[in-house]
């Protein structure tokens, strides 16, 4: 009986992780993005590419982020473009 309870607890803890969008979306990034398990939550945009000093939460963020030399076009959901194309 104890084995069944432990198994249920372990299953209850890990099933949400398996269906979490982080795992579903793993590796599905645009060509100008890379997937990271720990990146900054604050990305530059074209609007602030030259003056970017935004206070940022330095906690790890999981997902797709712009590669070096690229910034978000407008917001966190917009595509990454080269800084020179802003």
PyMOL Python script that loads the backbone (N, CA, C, O; Angstrom):
from pymol import cmd

cmd.read_pdbstr("""\
ATOM      1  N   UNK A   1       0.815  -1.192   0.000  1.00  0.00           N
ATOM      2  CA  UNK A   1       0.000   0.000   0.000  1.00  0.00           C
ATOM      3  C   UNK A   1       0.864   1.265   0.000  1.00  0.00           C
ATOM      4  O   UNK A   1       0.552   2.237  -0.687  1.00  0.00           O
ATOM      5  N   UNK A   2       1.945   1.242   0.770  1.00  0.00           N
ATOM      6  CA  UNK A   2       2.844   2.398   0.812  1.00  0.00           C
ATOM      7  C   UNK A   2       3.482   2.628  -0.553  1.00  0.00           C
ATOM      8  O   UNK A   2       3.686   3.773  -0.958  1.00  0.00           O
ATOM      9  N   UNK A   3       3.798   1.553  -1.261  1.00  0.00           N
ATOM     10  CA  UNK A   3       4.396   1.662  -2.595  1.00  0.00           C
ATOM     11  C   UNK A   3       3.439   2.363  -3.555  1.00  0.00           C
ATOM     12  O   UNK A   3       3.868   3.182  -4.369  1.00  0.00           O
ATOM     13  N   UNK A   4       2.164   2.053  -3.469  1.00  0.00           N
ATOM     14  CA  UNK A   4       1.157   2.671  -4.332  1.00  0.00           C
ATOM     15  C   UNK A   4       1.058   4.161  -4.038  1.00  0.00           C
ATOM     16  O   UNK A   4       0.967   4.967  -4.964  1.00  0.00           O
ATOM     17  N   UNK A   5       1.076   4.536  -2.777  1.00  0.00           N
ATOM     18  CA  UNK A   5       1.009   5.954  -2.403  1.00  0.00           C
ATOM     19  C   UNK A   5       2.232   6.713  -2.904  1.00  0.00           C
ATOM     20  O   UNK A   5       2.108   7.806  -3.455  1.00  0.00           O
ATOM     21  N   UNK A   6       3.392   6.139  -2.713  1.00  0.00           N
ATOM     22  CA  UNK A   6       4.627   6.797  -3.173  1.00  0.00           C
ATOM     23  C   UNK A   6       4.610   6.932  -4.685  1.00  0.00           C
ATOM     24  O   UNK A   6       4.977   7.977  -5.222  1.00  0.00           O
ATOM     25  N   UNK A   7       4.192   5.892  -5.367  1.00  0.00           N
ATOM     26  CA  UNK A   7       4.113   5.938  -6.831  1.00  0.00           C
ATOM     27  C   UNK A   7       3.150   7.021  -7.287  1.00  0.00           C
ATOM     28  O   UNK A   7       3.435   7.748  -8.239  1.00  0.00           O
ATOM     29  N   UNK A   8       2.022   7.133  -6.621  1.00  0.00           N
ATOM     30  CA  UNK A   8       1.040   8.149  -6.977  1.00  0.00           C
ATOM     31  C   UNK A   8       1.601   9.551  -6.752  1.00  0.00           C
ATOM     32  O   UNK A   8       1.405  10.433  -7.589  1.00  0.00           O
ATOM     33  N   UNK A   9       2.280   9.763  -5.659  1.00  0.00           N
ATOM     34  CA  UNK A   9       2.871  11.073  -5.359  1.00  0.00           C
ATOM     35  C   UNK A   9       3.915  11.437  -6.405  1.00  0.00           C
ATOM     36  O   UNK A   9       3.928  12.560  -6.909  1.00  0.00           O
ATOM     37  N   UNK A  10       4.782  10.502  -6.730  1.00  0.00           N
ATOM     38  CA  UNK A  10       5.814  10.754  -7.746  1.00  0.00           C
ATOM     39  C   UNK A  10       5.158  11.067  -9.084  1.00  0.00           C
ATOM     40  O   UNK A  10       5.561  12.008  -9.767  1.00  0.00           O
ATOM     41  N   UNK A  11       4.164  10.296  -9.458  1.00  0.00           N
ATOM     42  CA  UNK A  11       3.455  10.523 -10.711  1.00  0.00           C
ATOM     43  C   UNK A  11       2.772  11.886 -10.714  1.00  0.00           C
ATOM     44  O   UNK A  11       2.816  12.598 -11.718  1.00  0.00           O
ATOM     45  N   UNK A  12       2.149  12.250  -9.616  1.00  0.00           N
ATOM     46  CA  UNK A  12       1.462  13.539  -9.514  1.00  0.00           C
ATOM     47  C   UNK A  12       2.431  14.709  -9.627  1.00  0.00           C
ATOM     48  O   UNK A  12       2.058  15.776 -10.116  1.00  0.00           O
ATOM     49  N   UNK A  13       3.659  14.524  -9.182  1.00  0.00           N
ATOM     50  CA  UNK A  13       4.651  15.593  -9.262  1.00  0.00           C
ATOM     51  C   UNK A  13       5.253  15.725 -10.653  1.00  0.00           C
ATOM     52  O   UNK A  13       5.558  16.836 -11.085  1.00  0.00           O
ATOM     53  N   UNK A  14       5.430  14.627 -11.356  1.00  0.00           N
ATOM     54  CA  UNK A  14       6.143  14.667 -12.626  1.00  0.00           C
ATOM     55  C   UNK A  14       5.262  14.787 -13.861  1.00  0.00           C
ATOM     56  O   UNK A  14       5.743  15.244 -14.898  1.00  0.00           O
ATOM     57  N   UNK A  15       4.015  14.402 -13.796  1.00  0.00           N
ATOM     58  CA  UNK A  15       3.136  14.531 -14.960  1.00  0.00           C
ATOM     59  C   UNK A  15       2.993  15.990 -15.391  1.00  0.00           C
ATOM     60  O   UNK A  15       3.091  16.267 -16.586  1.00  0.00           O
ATOM     61  N   UNK A  16       2.767  16.936 -14.476  1.00  0.00           N
ATOM     62  CA  UNK A  16       2.690  18.333 -14.923  1.00  0.00           C
ATOM     63  C   UNK A  16       3.970  18.805 -15.617  1.00  0.00           C
ATOM     64  O   UNK A  16       3.908  19.614 -16.543  1.00  0.00           O
ATOM     65  N   UNK A  17       5.102  18.317 -15.188  1.00  0.00           N
ATOM     66  CA  UNK A  17       6.348  18.693 -15.846  1.00  0.00           C
ATOM     67  C   UNK A  17       6.414  18.161 -17.266  1.00  0.00           C
ATOM     68  O   UNK A  17       6.948  18.822 -18.156  1.00  0.00           O
ATOM     69  N   UNK A  18       5.881  16.985 -17.478  1.00  0.00           N
ATOM     70  CA  UNK A  18       5.931  16.379 -18.802  1.00  0.00           C
ATOM     71  C   UNK A  18       5.031  17.082 -19.803  1.00  0.00           C
ATOM     72  O   UNK A  18       5.320  17.089 -20.999  1.00  0.00           O
ATOM     73  N   UNK A  19       3.950  17.669 -19.329  1.00  0.00           N
ATOM     74  CA  UNK A  19       3.043  18.348 -20.246  1.00  0.00           C
ATOM     75  C   UNK A  19       3.237  19.860 -20.249  1.00  0.00           C
ATOM     76  O   UNK A  19       2.526  20.575 -20.955  1.00  0.00           O
ATOM     77  N   UNK A  20       4.172  20.339 -19.484  1.00  0.00           N
ATOM     78  CA  UNK A  20       4.480  21.763 -19.415  1.00  0.00           C
ATOM     79  C   UNK A  20       4.924  22.254 -20.788  1.00  0.00           C
ATOM     80  O   UNK A  20       5.626  21.542 -21.507  1.00  0.00           O
ATOM     81  N   UNK A  21       4.522  23.455 -21.150  1.00  0.00           N
ATOM     82  CA  UNK A  21       4.849  23.996 -22.469  1.00  0.00           C
ATOM     83  C   UNK A  21       6.347  24.132 -22.684  1.00  0.00           C
ATOM     84  O   UNK A  21       6.802  24.162 -23.828  1.00  0.00           O
ATOM     85  N   UNK A  22       7.115  24.214 -21.622  1.00  0.00           N
ATOM     86  CA  UNK A  22       8.561  24.304 -21.795  1.00  0.00           C
ATOM     87  C   UNK A  22       9.088  23.073 -22.514  1.00  0.00           C
ATOM     88  O   UNK A  22      10.015  23.171 -23.318  1.00  0.00           O
ATOM     89  N   UNK A  23       8.512  21.931 -22.234  1.00  0.00           N
ATOM     90  CA  UNK A  23       8.964  20.705 -22.867  1.00  0.00           C
ATOM     91  C   UNK A  23       8.345  20.541 -24.250  1.00  0.00           C
ATOM     92  O   UNK A  23       8.986  20.013 -25.159  1.00  0.00           O
ATOM     93  N   UNK A  24       7.118  20.985 -24.410  1.00  0.00           N
ATOM     94  CA  UNK A  24       6.456  20.892 -25.706  1.00  0.00           C
ATOM     95  C   UNK A  24       7.163  21.786 -26.717  1.00  0.00           C
ATOM     96  O   UNK A  24       7.347  21.390 -27.868  1.00  0.00           O
ATOM     97  N   UNK A  25       7.562  22.986 -26.302  1.00  0.00           N
ATOM     98  CA  UNK A  25       8.169  23.952 -27.214  1.00  0.00           C
ATOM     99  C   UNK A  25       9.683  23.828 -27.321  1.00  0.00           C
ATOM    100  O   UNK A  25      10.311  24.594 -28.052  1.00  0.00           O
ATOM    101  N   UNK A  26      10.272  22.892 -26.615  1.00  0.00           N
ATOM    102  CA  UNK A  26      11.726  22.786 -26.616  1.00  0.00           C
ATOM    103  C   UNK A  26      12.252  22.652 -28.036  1.00  0.00           C
ATOM    104  O   UNK A  26      11.846  21.761 -28.783  1.00  0.00           O
ATOM    105  N   UNK A  27      13.135  23.523 -28.385  1.00  0.00           N
ATOM    106  CA  UNK A  27      13.795  23.444 -29.677  1.00  0.00           C
ATOM    107  C   UNK A  27      12.995  24.014 -30.828  1.00  0.00           C
ATOM    108  O   UNK A  27      13.458  23.968 -31.968  1.00  0.00           O
ATOM    109  N   UNK A  28      11.807  24.553 -30.575  1.00  0.00           N
ATOM    110  CA  UNK A  28      11.008  25.126 -31.652  1.00  0.00           C
ATOM    111  C   UNK A  28      11.158  26.639 -31.597  1.00  0.00           C
ATOM    112  O   UNK A  28      10.247  27.352 -31.178  1.00  0.00           O
ATOM    113  N   UNK A  29      12.296  27.106 -32.018  1.00  0.00           N
ATOM    114  CA  UNK A  29      12.571  28.542 -32.030  1.00  0.00           C
ATOM    115  C   UNK A  29      12.724  28.995 -33.473  1.00  0.00           C
ATOM    116  O   UNK A  29      13.014  28.200 -34.367  1.00  0.00           O
ATOM    117  N   UNK A  30      12.526  30.274 -33.674  1.00  0.00           N
ATOM    118  CA  UNK A  30      12.749  30.854 -35.000  1.00  0.00           C
ATOM    119  C   UNK A  30      14.244  30.809 -35.302  1.00  0.00           C
ATOM    120  O   UNK A  30      15.057  30.645 -34.393  1.00  0.00           O
ATOM    121  N   UNK A  31      14.608  30.954 -36.576  1.00  0.00           N
ATOM    122  CA  UNK A  31      16.036  30.880 -36.946  1.00  0.00           C
ATOM    123  C   UNK A  31      16.919  31.922 -36.255  1.00  0.00           C
ATOM    124  O   UNK A  31      18.111  31.687 -36.060  1.00  0.00           O
ATOM    125  N   UNK A  32      16.348  33.064 -35.884  1.00  0.00           N
ATOM    126  CA  UNK A  32      17.116  34.135 -35.246  1.00  0.00           C
ATOM    127  C   UNK A  32      17.025  34.073 -33.723  1.00  0.00           C
ATOM    128  O   UNK A  32      17.344  35.048 -33.042  1.00  0.00           O
ATOM    129  N   UNK A  33      16.593  32.932 -33.190  1.00  0.00           N
ATOM    130  CA  UNK A  33      16.471  32.722 -31.755  1.00  0.00           C
ATOM    131  C   UNK A  33      17.204  31.447 -31.353  1.00  0.00           C
ATOM    132  O   UNK A  33      17.484  30.579 -32.180  1.00  0.00           O
ATOM    133  N   UNK A  34      17.502  31.360 -30.071  1.00  0.00           N
ATOM    134  CA  UNK A  34      18.056  30.115 -29.537  1.00  0.00           C
ATOM    135  C   UNK A  34      17.300  29.774 -28.256  1.00  0.00           C
ATOM    136  O   UNK A  34      16.843  30.661 -27.535  1.00  0.00           O
ATOM    137  N   UNK A  35      17.176  28.484 -27.987  1.00  0.00           N
ATOM    138  CA  UNK A  35      16.454  28.016 -26.805  1.00  0.00           C
ATOM    139  C   UNK A  35      17.393  28.027 -25.615  1.00  0.00           C
ATOM    140  O   UNK A  35      18.542  27.598 -25.720  1.00  0.00           O
ATOM    141  N   UNK A  36      16.911  28.514 -24.489  1.00  0.00           N
ATOM    142  CA  UNK A  36      17.722  28.563 -23.280  1.00  0.00           C
ATOM    143  C   UNK A  36      16.899  28.124 -22.076  1.00  0.00           C
ATOM    144  O   UNK A  36      15.713  28.432 -21.963  1.00  0.00           O
ATOM    145  N   UNK A  37      17.551  27.405 -21.191  1.00  0.00           N
ATOM    146  CA  UNK A  37      16.907  27.013 -19.937  1.00  0.00           C
ATOM    147  C   UNK A  37      17.073  28.082 -18.869  1.00  0.00           C
ATOM    148  O   UNK A  37      16.392  28.049 -17.844  1.00  0.00           O
ATOM    149  N   UNK A  38      17.984  29.041 -19.103  1.00  0.00           N
ATOM    150  CA  UNK A  38      18.203  30.107 -18.130  1.00  0.00           C
ATOM    151  C   UNK A  38      18.744  31.339 -18.838  1.00  0.00           C
ATOM    152  O   UNK A  38      19.950  31.468 -19.047  1.00  0.00           O
ATOM    153  N   UNK A  39      17.850  32.235 -19.201  1.00  0.00           N
ATOM    154  CA  UNK A  39      18.241  33.475 -19.857  1.00  0.00           C
ATOM    155  C   UNK A  39      17.553  34.633 -19.140  1.00  0.00           C
ATOM    156  O   UNK A  39      16.691  34.423 -18.286  1.00  0.00           O
ATOM    157  N   UNK A  40      17.939  35.841 -19.492  1.00  0.00           N
ATOM    158  CA  UNK A  40      17.333  37.017 -18.873  1.00  0.00           C
ATOM    159  C   UNK A  40      15.874  37.141 -19.284  1.00  0.00           C
ATOM    160  O   UNK A  40      15.502  36.761 -20.394  1.00  0.00           O
ATOM    161  N   UNK A  41      15.061  37.667 -18.401  1.00  0.00           N
ATOM    162  CA  UNK A  41      13.647  37.861 -18.706  1.00  0.00           C
ATOM    163  C   UNK A  41      13.413  39.145 -19.487  1.00  0.00           C
ATOM    164  O   UNK A  41      12.303  39.390 -19.959  1.00  0.00           O
ATOM    165  N   UNK A  42      14.429  39.953 -19.626  1.00  0.00           N
ATOM    166  CA  UNK A  42      14.300  41.245 -20.302  1.00  0.00           C
ATOM    167  C   UNK A  42      15.117  41.235 -21.588  1.00  0.00           C
ATOM    168  O   UNK A  42      16.341  41.110 -21.555  1.00  0.00           O
ATOM    169  N   UNK A  43      14.441  41.366 -22.703  1.00  0.00           N
ATOM    170  CA  UNK A  43      15.140  41.423 -23.980  1.00  0.00           C
ATOM    171  C   UNK A  43      15.023  42.825 -24.559  1.00  0.00           C
ATOM    172  O   UNK A  43      14.023  43.515 -24.365  1.00  0.00           O
ATOM    173  N   UNK A  44      16.060  43.229 -25.269  1.00  0.00           N
ATOM    174  CA  UNK A  44      16.035  44.525 -25.928  1.00  0.00           C
ATOM    175  C   UNK A  44      15.045  44.504 -27.079  1.00  0.00           C
ATOM    176  O   UNK A  44      14.785  43.461 -27.678  1.00  0.00           O
ATOM    177  N   UNK A  45      14.495  45.684 -27.378  1.00  0.00           N
ATOM    178  CA  UNK A  45      13.638  45.858 -28.546  1.00  0.00           C
ATOM    179  C   UNK A  45      14.218  46.979 -29.395  1.00  0.00           C
ATOM    180  O   UNK A  45      15.147  47.667 -28.971  1.00  0.00           O
ATOM    181  N   UNK A  46      13.674  47.163 -30.588  1.00  0.00           N
ATOM    182  CA  UNK A  46      14.133  48.262 -31.440  1.00  0.00           C
ATOM    183  C   UNK A  46      13.954  49.609 -30.748  1.00  0.00           C
ATOM    184  O   UNK A  46      14.764  50.518 -30.932  1.00  0.00           O
ATOM    185  N   UNK A  47      12.908  49.736 -29.963  1.00  0.00           N
ATOM    186  CA  UNK A  47      12.618  51.009 -29.293  1.00  0.00           C
ATOM    187  C   UNK A  47      13.687  51.392 -28.282  1.00  0.00           C
ATOM    188  O   UNK A  47      13.905  52.580 -28.043  1.00  0.00           O
ATOM    189  N   UNK A  48      14.360  50.414 -27.684  1.00  0.00           N
ATOM    190  CA  UNK A  48      15.346  50.737 -26.649  1.00  0.00           C
ATOM    191  C   UNK A  48      16.738  50.182 -26.948  1.00  0.00           C
ATOM    192  O   UNK A  48      17.547  50.020 -26.035  1.00  0.00           O
ATOM    193  N   UNK A  49      17.019  49.893 -28.199  1.00  0.00           N
ATOM    194  CA  UNK A  49      18.295  49.246 -28.543  1.00  0.00           C
ATOM    195  C   UNK A  49      19.518  50.102 -28.234  1.00  0.00           C
ATOM    196  O   UNK A  49      20.591  49.561 -27.967  1.00  0.00           O
ATOM    197  N   UNK A  50      19.380  51.427 -28.263  1.00  0.00           N
ATOM    198  CA  UNK A  50      20.528  52.304 -28.023  1.00  0.00           C
ATOM    199  C   UNK A  50      20.611  52.792 -26.575  1.00  0.00           C
ATOM    200  O   UNK A  50      21.679  53.199 -26.117  1.00  0.00           O
ATOM    201  N   UNK A  51      19.513  52.752 -25.873  1.00  0.00           N
ATOM    202  CA  UNK A  51      19.477  53.293 -24.512  1.00  0.00           C
ATOM    203  C   UNK A  51      19.052  52.252 -23.498  1.00  0.00           C
ATOM    204  O   UNK A  51      18.560  52.604 -22.426  1.00  0.00           O
ATOM    205  N   UNK A  52      19.228  51.005 -23.805  1.00  0.00           N
ATOM    206  CA  UNK A  52      18.695  49.927 -22.963  1.00  0.00           C
ATOM    207  C   UNK A  52      19.437  49.830 -21.649  1.00  0.00           C
ATOM    208  O   UNK A  52      20.589  49.400 -21.603  1.00  0.00           O
ATOM    209  N   UNK A  53      18.766  50.234 -20.577  1.00  0.00           N
ATOM    210  CA  UNK A  53      19.283  50.075 -19.223  1.00  0.00           C
ATOM    211  C   UNK A  53      18.127  49.693 -18.321  1.00  0.00           C
ATOM    212  O   UNK A  53      18.072  50.087 -17.156  1.00  0.00           O
ATOM    213  N   UNK A  54      17.219  48.932 -18.865  1.00  0.00           N
ATOM    214  CA  UNK A  54      16.008  48.546 -18.162  1.00  0.00           C
ATOM    215  C   UNK A  54      16.329  47.726 -16.925  1.00  0.00           C
ATOM    216  O   UNK A  54      17.102  46.770 -16.998  1.00  0.00           O
ATOM    217  N   UNK A  55      15.740  48.090 -15.777  1.00  0.00           N
ATOM    218  CA  UNK A  55      15.895  47.223 -14.614  1.00  0.00           C
ATOM    219  C   UNK A  55      15.264  45.872 -14.944  1.00  0.00           C
ATOM    220  O   UNK A  55      14.178  45.808 -15.521  1.00  0.00           O
ATOM    221  N   UNK A  56      15.933  44.830 -14.585  1.00  0.00           N
ATOM    222  CA  UNK A  56      15.478  43.516 -15.010  1.00  0.00           C
ATOM    223  C   UNK A  56      15.497  42.536 -13.850  1.00  0.00           C
ATOM    224  O   UNK A  56      16.375  42.586 -12.989  1.00  0.00           O
ATOM    225  N   UNK A  57      14.534  41.664 -13.842  1.00  0.00           N
ATOM    226  CA  UNK A  57      14.512  40.562 -12.898  1.00  0.00           C
ATOM    227  C   UNK A  57      15.534  39.543 -13.394  1.00  0.00           C
ATOM    228  O   UNK A  57      15.387  39.014 -14.496  1.00  0.00           O
ATOM    229  N   UNK A  58      16.538  39.268 -12.621  1.00  0.00           N
ATOM    230  CA  UNK A  58      17.619  38.391 -13.071  1.00  0.00           C
ATOM    231  C   UNK A  58      17.347  36.916 -12.803  1.00  0.00           C
ATOM    232  O   UNK A  58      18.261  36.092 -12.828  1.00  0.00           O
ATOM    233  N   UNK A  59      16.091  36.594 -12.547  1.00  0.00           N
ATOM    234  CA  UNK A  59      15.714  35.189 -12.402  1.00  0.00           C
ATOM    235  C   UNK A  59      15.802  34.524 -13.774  1.00  0.00           C
ATOM    236  O   UNK A  59      15.648  35.183 -14.803  1.00  0.00           O
ATOM    237  N   UNK A  60      16.043  33.244 -13.781  1.00  0.00           N
ATOM    238  CA  UNK A  60      16.128  32.510 -15.041  1.00  0.00           C
ATOM    239  C   UNK A  60      14.774  32.472 -15.741  1.00  0.00           C
ATOM    240  O   UNK A  60      13.730  32.302 -15.112  1.00  0.00           O
ATOM    241  N   UNK A  61      14.823  32.632 -17.040  1.00  0.00           N
ATOM    242  CA  UNK A  61      13.639  32.480 -17.877  1.00  0.00           C
ATOM    243  C   UNK A  61      13.932  31.374 -18.883  1.00  0.00           C
ATOM    244  O   UNK A  61      15.050  31.262 -19.384  1.00  0.00           O
ATOM    245  N   UNK A  62      12.935  30.568 -19.172  1.00  0.00           N
ATOM    246  CA  UNK A  62      13.077  29.444 -20.091  1.00  0.00           C
ATOM    247  C   UNK A  62      12.337  29.767 -21.377  1.00  0.00           C
ATOM    248  O   UNK A  62      11.204  30.247 -21.345  1.00  0.00           O
ATOM    249  N   UNK A  63      12.981  29.505 -22.515  1.00  0.00           N
ATOM    250  CA  UNK A  63      12.297  29.708 -23.788  1.00  0.00           C
ATOM    251  C   UNK A  63      13.246  30.109 -24.889  1.00  0.00           C
ATOM    252  O   UNK A  63      14.451  29.874 -24.812  1.00  0.00           O
ATOM    253  N   UNK A  64      12.680  30.724 -25.926  1.00  0.00           N
ATOM    254  CA  UNK A  64      13.444  31.176 -27.087  1.00  0.00           C
ATOM    255  C   UNK A  64      13.812  32.645 -26.907  1.00  0.00           C
ATOM    256  O   UNK A  64      12.979  33.471 -26.534  1.00  0.00           O
ATOM    257  N   UNK A  65      15.073  32.950 -27.180  1.00  0.00           N
ATOM    258  CA  UNK A  65      15.578  34.306 -27.009  1.00  0.00           C
ATOM    259  C   UNK A  65      16.388  34.708 -28.231  1.00  0.00           C
ATOM    260  O   UNK A  65      16.965  33.860 -28.912  1.00  0.00           O
ATOM    261  N   UNK A  66      16.428  36.017 -28.505  1.00  0.00           N
ATOM    262  CA  UNK A  66      17.179  36.518 -29.657  1.00  0.00           C
ATOM    263  C   UNK A  66      18.652  36.149 -29.535  1.00  0.00           C
ATOM    264  O   UNK A  66      19.229  36.188 -28.449  1.00  0.00           O
ATOM    265  N   UNK A  67      19.251  35.789 -30.672  1.00  0.00           N
ATOM    266  CA  UNK A  67      20.681  35.501 -30.684  1.00  0.00           C
ATOM    267  C   UNK A  67      21.451  36.818 -30.669  1.00  0.00           C
ATOM    268  O   UNK A  67      20.865  37.882 -30.867  1.00  0.00           O
ATOM    269  N   UNK A  68      22.755  36.749 -30.436  1.00  0.00           N
ATOM    270  CA  UNK A  68      23.592  37.951 -30.369  1.00  0.00           C
ATOM    271  C   UNK A  68      23.454  38.784 -31.637  1.00  0.00           C
ATOM    272  O   UNK A  68      23.443  38.257 -32.750  1.00  0.00           O
ATOM    273  N   UNK A  69      23.348  40.098 -31.444  1.00  0.00           N
ATOM    274  CA  UNK A  69      23.239  41.020 -32.567  1.00  0.00           C
ATOM    275  C   UNK A  69      21.804  41.273 -33.005  1.00  0.00           C
ATOM    276  O   UNK A  69      21.559  42.082 -33.901  1.00  0.00           O
ATOM    277  N   UNK A  70      20.861  40.587 -32.380  1.00  0.00           N
ATOM    278  CA  UNK A  70      19.452  40.731 -32.722  1.00  0.00           C
ATOM    279  C   UNK A  70      18.682  41.277 -31.531  1.00  0.00           C
ATOM    280  O   UNK A  70      19.074  41.080 -30.381  1.00  0.00           O
ATOM    281  N   UNK A  71      17.577  41.968 -31.818  1.00  0.00           N
ATOM    282  CA  UNK A  71      16.675  42.487 -30.790  1.00  0.00           C
ATOM    283  C   UNK A  71      15.242  42.177 -31.213  1.00  0.00           C
ATOM    284  O   UNK A  71      14.984  41.881 -32.379  1.00  0.00           O
ATOM    285  N   UNK A  72      14.322  42.246 -30.270  1.00  0.00           N
ATOM    286  CA  UNK A  72      12.911  42.059 -30.607  1.00  0.00           C
ATOM    287  C   UNK A  72      12.432  43.273 -31.394  1.00  0.00           C
ATOM    288  O   UNK A  72      12.824  44.406 -31.114  1.00  0.00           O
ATOM    289  N   UNK A  73      11.590  43.023 -32.370  1.00  0.00           N
ATOM    290  CA  UNK A  73      11.097  44.111 -33.202  1.00  0.00           C
ATOM    291  C   UNK A  73      10.277  45.109 -32.390  1.00  0.00           C
ATOM    292  O   UNK A  73      10.459  46.318 -32.534  1.00  0.00           O
ATOM    293  N   UNK A  74       9.374  44.616 -31.535  1.00  0.00           N
ATOM    294  CA  UNK A  74       8.563  45.550 -30.751  1.00  0.00           C
ATOM    295  C   UNK A  74       8.303  45.076 -29.319  1.00  0.00           C
ATOM    296  O   UNK A  74       8.467  45.856 -28.381  1.00  0.00           O
ATOM    297  N   UNK A  75       7.910  43.837 -29.134  1.00  0.00           N
ATOM    298  CA  UNK A  75       7.646  43.336 -27.787  1.00  0.00           C
ATOM    299  C   UNK A  75       8.142  41.905 -27.674  1.00  0.00           C
ATOM    300  O   UNK A  75       8.739  41.375 -28.611  1.00  0.00           O
ATOM    301  N   UNK A  76       7.897  41.274 -26.524  1.00  0.00           N
ATOM    302  CA  UNK A  76       8.454  39.944 -26.274  1.00  0.00           C
ATOM    303  C   UNK A  76       7.915  38.865 -27.204  1.00  0.00           C
ATOM    304  O   UNK A  76       8.511  37.792 -27.303  1.00  0.00           O
ATOM    305  N   UNK A  77       6.815  39.120 -27.880  1.00  0.00           N
ATOM    306  CA  UNK A  77       6.244  38.138 -28.797  1.00  0.00           C
ATOM    307  C   UNK A  77       6.588  38.399 -30.255  1.00  0.00           C
ATOM    308  O   UNK A  77       6.269  37.588 -31.124  1.00  0.00           O
ATOM    309  N   UNK A  78       7.230  39.513 -30.523  1.00  0.00           N
ATOM    310  CA  UNK A  78       7.568  39.849 -31.906  1.00  0.00           C
ATOM    311  C   UNK A  78       8.847  39.127 -32.332  1.00  0.00           C
ATOM    312  O   UNK A  78       9.603  38.648 -31.487  1.00  0.00           O
ATOM    313  N   UNK A  79       9.085  39.049 -33.638  1.00  0.00           N
ATOM    314  CA  UNK A  79      10.292  38.363 -34.108  1.00  0.00           C
ATOM    315  C   UNK A  79      11.560  39.143 -33.772  1.00  0.00           C
ATOM    316  O   UNK A  79      11.516  40.347 -33.516  1.00  0.00           O
ATOM    317  N   UNK A  80      12.675  38.444 -33.779  1.00  0.00           N
ATOM    318  CA  UNK A  80      13.978  39.085 -33.596  1.00  0.00           C
ATOM    319  C   UNK A  80      14.461  39.581 -34.954  1.00  0.00           C
ATOM    320  O   UNK A  80      14.328  38.893 -35.966  1.00  0.00           O
ATOM    321  N   UNK A  81      15.014  40.768 -34.957  1.00  0.00           N
ATOM    322  CA  UNK A  81      15.606  41.308 -36.183  1.00  0.00           C
ATOM    323  C   UNK A  81      16.985  41.864 -35.838  1.00  0.00           C
ATOM    324  O   UNK A  81      17.284  42.125 -34.673  1.00  0.00           O
ATOM    325  N   UNK A  82      17.821  42.043 -36.862  1.00  0.00           N
ATOM    326  CA  UNK A  82      19.145  42.618 -36.632  1.00  0.00           C
ATOM    327  C   UNK A  82      18.979  44.034 -36.105  1.00  0.00           C
ATOM    328  O   UNK A  82      18.082  44.763 -36.528  1.00  0.00           O
ATOM    329  N   UNK A  83      19.858  44.419 -35.170  1.00  0.00           N
ATOM    330  CA  UNK A  83      19.795  45.779 -34.621  1.00  0.00           C
ATOM    331  C   UNK A  83      19.863  46.812 -35.732  1.00  0.00           C
ATOM    332  O   UNK A  83      19.201  47.848 -35.665  1.00  0.00           O
ATOM    333  N   UNK A  84      20.660  46.532 -36.752  1.00  0.00           N
ATOM    334  CA  UNK A  84      20.839  47.485 -37.852  1.00  0.00           C
ATOM    335  C   UNK A  84      19.575  47.653 -38.693  1.00  0.00           C
ATOM    336  O   UNK A  84      19.479  48.607 -39.466  1.00  0.00           O
ATOM    337  N   UNK A  85      18.609  46.751 -38.561  1.00  0.00           N
ATOM    338  CA  UNK A  85      17.370  46.834 -39.336  1.00  0.00           C
ATOM    339  C   UNK A  85      16.250  47.558 -38.594  1.00  0.00           C
ATOM    340  O   UNK A  85      15.143  47.689 -39.115  1.00  0.00           O
ATOM    341  N   UNK A  86      16.533  48.024 -37.390  1.00  0.00           N
ATOM    342  CA  UNK A  86      15.507  48.741 -36.624  1.00  0.00           C
ATOM    343  C   UNK A  86      15.227  50.103 -37.236  1.00  0.00           C
ATOM    344  O   UNK A  86      14.390  50.849 -36.727  1.00  0.00           O
TER     345      UNK A  86
END
""", "prot")
cmd.dss("prot")
cmd.show_as("cartoon", "prot")
cmd.util.cbc("prot")
cmd.orient("prot")
